[in-house]
Amino acid sequence: MPVITICFASRYGQTERIANRIAKQLAQQNCDVLLHNIVLDGALPKSDYYIVGAPVMYGNAWTPMRKWLAAHRETLSAKVVAVFNVNLTARKPGKRHIDNNPYLAKLLALLPEGIQHKQVFAGALDYPSYPWYDRLMIKLIMHITGGPKRCGHRIDYTYWPDVDRFAEQIASSTQ
């Protein structure tokens, strides 16, 4: 049975939640799955297939993920089967499609061509957990884009049925 490794970075936890959900769904499809947080371990584990999950911070894939992709691009070139991007812009239905999300396009530019499965997921807005600078910047971005600026609780914008569907597509293409 091929091994699928989900390599992800997660700044505030939503990308990790999504990676865990994908892993759970793949395991239910009898796939052998490993989760690999590239922030905790920058190595590239040996695997048959890789899924890359990256959060967006200020318009780009988070810096640790960009550096990790640059370091492992050659090895990943033949084995990346899927990529997902997590950003708050995707909270808007028109921005969650792979063809019109600028942040996915930026992430794909860092990866080898020919990736079979691509997906954009909306993230979570969690002002209480952000450091003051991120809270201020994200509130400014929300002001510009018409999002919530005052919120004392976490808002999960991720549409979880899309996450499950993404995992099912990956499972069917790797078995």
ROFI-792258 format. One record per residue (C-alpha): x, y, z. Coordinates in nm, 3 decimals. Layout:
BEGIN
+---------+---------+---------+
:      xx :      yy :      zz :
+---------+---------+---------+
:       X :       Y :       Z :
...
+---------+---------+---------+
***
This chain:
BEGIN
+---------+---------+---------+
:      xx :      yy :      zz :
+---------+---------+---------+
:   0.000 :   0.000 :   0.000 :
:   0.147 :   0.339 :  -0.096 :
:   0.229 :   0.590 :   0.177 :
:   0.077 :   0.938 :   0.149 :
:   0.247 :   1.208 :   0.355 :
:   0.064 :   1.532 :   0.426 :
:   0.330 :   1.802 :   0.464 :
:   0.185 :   2.117 :   0.615 :
:   0.262 :   2.436 :   0.800 :
:   0.006 :   2.591 :   1.031 :
:   0.037 :   2.934 :   1.188 :
:  -0.279 :   2.937 :   1.403 :
:  -0.399 :   2.578 :   1.371 :
:  -0.656 :   2.576 :   1.089 :
:  -0.425 :   2.426 :   0.826 :
:  -0.334 :   2.156 :   1.078 :
:  -0.704 :   2.088 :   1.146 :
:  -0.762 :   2.051 :   0.773 :
:  -0.456 :   1.825 :   0.733 :
:  -0.584 :   1.606 :   1.018 :
:  -0.928 :   1.583 :   0.858 :
:  -0.775 :   1.482 :   0.524 :
:  -0.560 :   1.221 :   0.700 :
:  -0.866 :   1.080 :   0.878 :
:  -1.063 :   1.059 :   0.553 :
:  -0.771 :   0.895 :   0.370 :
:  -0.729 :   0.641 :   0.651 :
:  -1.099 :   0.555 :   0.620 :
:  -1.030 :   0.485 :   0.251 :
:  -0.758 :   0.236 :   0.359 :
:  -0.468 :   0.465 :   0.275 :
:  -0.146 :   0.463 :   0.475 :
:  -0.108 :   0.827 :   0.588 :
:   0.159 :   1.026 :   0.769 :
:   0.120 :   1.382 :   0.895 :
:   0.433 :   1.596 :   0.878 :
:   0.445 :   1.945 :   1.028 :
:   0.731 :   2.110 :   0.838 :
:   0.768 :   2.379 :   1.106 :
:   0.856 :   2.118 :   1.369 :
:   1.072 :   1.912 :   1.134 :
:   1.206 :   2.061 :   0.811 :
:   1.310 :   1.726 :   0.668 :
:   1.122 :   1.557 :   0.387 :
:   1.008 :   1.212 :   0.501 :
:   1.028 :   0.927 :   0.253 :
:   0.689 :   0.869 :   0.093 :
:   0.519 :   0.750 :  -0.224 :
:   0.298 :   1.058 :  -0.253 :
:   0.291 :   1.401 :  -0.095 :
:   0.011 :   1.642 :  -0.019 :
:   0.123 :   1.997 :   0.056 :
:  -0.091 :   2.223 :   0.276 :
:  -0.003 :   2.589 :   0.323 :
:  -0.165 :   2.880 :   0.503 :
:  -0.158 :   3.230 :   0.357 :
:  -0.006 :   3.512 :   0.559 :
:  -0.026 :   3.862 :   0.410 :
:  -0.077 :   3.749 :   0.053 :
:   0.172 :   3.461 :   0.026 :
:   0.224 :   3.110 :   0.151 :
:   0.363 :   3.137 :   0.504 :
:   0.742 :   3.187 :   0.496 :
:   0.840 :   2.850 :   0.654 :
:   0.645 :   2.670 :   0.381 :
:   0.799 :   2.876 :   0.102 :
:   1.150 :   2.800 :   0.232 :
:   1.069 :   2.431 :   0.278 :
:   0.931 :   2.403 :  -0.076 :
:   1.242 :   2.569 :  -0.218 :
:   1.465 :   2.325 :  -0.028 :
:   1.273 :   2.016 :  -0.143 :
:   1.141 :   2.116 :  -0.485 :
:   1.348 :   1.867 :  -0.682 :
:   1.252 :   1.569 :  -0.466 :
:   0.888 :   1.670 :  -0.465 :
:   0.873 :   1.713 :  -0.843 :
:   0.773 :   1.355 :  -0.917 :
:   0.566 :   1.282 :  -0.608 :
:   0.338 :   1.574 :  -0.523 :
:  -0.014 :   1.451 :  -0.588 :
:  -0.210 :   1.731 :  -0.424 :
:  -0.187 :   2.079 :  -0.279 :
:  -0.425 :   2.281 :  -0.067 :
:  -0.414 :   2.641 :   0.035 :
:  -0.588 :   2.794 :   0.338 :
:  -0.684 :   3.160 :   0.336 :
:  -0.954 :   3.393 :   0.463 :
:  -1.026 :   3.533 :   0.118 :
:  -1.182 :   3.195 :   0.037 :
:  -1.458 :   3.272 :   0.291 :
:  -1.626 :   3.441 :  -0.006 :
:  -1.784 :   3.182 :  -0.238 :
:  -1.642 :   3.343 :  -0.551 :
:  -1.286 :   3.325 :  -0.415 :
:  -1.282 :   2.961 :  -0.314 :
:  -1.248 :   2.824 :  -0.665 :
:  -0.904 :   2.708 :  -0.777 :
:  -0.916 :   2.915 :  -1.098 :
:  -0.967 :   3.252 :  -0.932 :
:  -0.781 :   3.237 :  -0.602 :
:  -0.459 :   3.440 :  -0.640 :
:  -0.298 :   3.278 :  -0.335 :
:  -0.326 :   2.929 :  -0.478 :
:  -0.166 :   3.055 :  -0.800 :
:   0.128 :   3.192 :  -0.597 :
:   0.165 :   2.861 :  -0.413 :
:   0.151 :   2.659 :  -0.735 :
:   0.433 :   2.874 :  -0.876 :
:   0.655 :   2.730 :  -0.599 :
:   0.567 :   2.370 :  -0.687 :
:   0.645 :   2.144 :  -0.981 :
:   0.392 :   2.136 :  -1.265 :
:   0.141 :   1.857 :  -1.313 :
:  -0.019 :   1.843 :  -0.969 :
:  -0.334 :   1.635 :  -0.997 :
:  -0.543 :   1.778 :  -0.716 :
:  -0.561 :   2.142 :  -0.611 :
:  -0.795 :   2.298 :  -0.359 :
:  -0.857 :   2.622 :  -0.176 :
:  -1.012 :   2.612 :   0.170 :
:  -1.137 :   2.904 :   0.373 :
:  -0.955 :   2.940 :   0.700 :
:  -1.069 :   3.049 :   1.042 :
:  -1.079 :   3.397 :   1.191 :
:  -0.961 :   3.393 :   1.550 :
:  -0.882 :   3.743 :   1.672 :
:  -0.842 :   3.636 :   2.038 :
:  -0.551 :   3.404 :   1.953 :
:  -0.357 :   3.647 :   1.731 :
:  -0.064 :   3.854 :   1.856 :
:  -0.140 :   4.226 :   1.852 :
:   0.034 :   4.292 :   1.518 :
:  -0.146 :   4.013 :   1.331 :
:  -0.476 :   4.112 :   1.493 :
:  -0.428 :   4.472 :   1.376 :
:  -0.325 :   4.374 :   1.023 :
:  -0.602 :   4.119 :   0.980 :
:  -0.860 :   4.371 :   1.105 :
:  -0.731 :   4.615 :   0.843 :
:  -0.757 :   4.348 :   0.573 :
:  -1.110 :   4.262 :   0.693 :
:  -1.202 :   4.631 :   0.680 :
:  -1.081 :   4.652 :   0.320 :
:  -1.253 :   4.327 :   0.215 :
:  -1.579 :   4.370 :   0.408 :
:  -1.513 :   4.103 :   0.669 :
:  -1.580 :   4.109 :   1.044 :
:  -1.362 :   4.346 :   1.239 :
:  -1.496 :   4.284 :   1.588 :
:  -1.522 :   3.936 :   1.711 :
:  -1.447 :   3.790 :   2.051 :
:  -1.471 :   3.430 :   1.933 :
:  -1.334 :   3.205 :   1.661 :
:  -1.520 :   3.187 :   1.328 :
:  -1.454 :   2.874 :   1.123 :
:  -1.512 :   2.948 :   0.754 :
:  -1.388 :   2.608 :   0.633 :
:  -1.650 :   2.415 :   0.440 :
:  -1.569 :   2.067 :   0.571 :
:  -1.761 :   1.870 :   0.303 :
:  -1.514 :   2.015 :   0.049 :
:  -1.225 :   1.887 :   0.261 :
:  -1.381 :   1.539 :   0.267 :
:  -1.441 :   1.544 :  -0.109 :
:  -1.079 :   1.650 :  -0.169 :
:  -0.954 :   1.357 :   0.040 :
:  -1.180 :   1.115 :  -0.149 :
:  -1.041 :   1.237 :  -0.484 :
:  -0.686 :   1.186 :  -0.361 :
:  -0.763 :   0.839 :  -0.226 :
:  -0.914 :   0.725 :  -0.553 :
:  -0.617 :   0.849 :  -0.757 :
:  -0.347 :   0.690 :  -0.539 :
:  -0.487 :   0.338 :  -0.503 :
+---------+---------+---------+
***
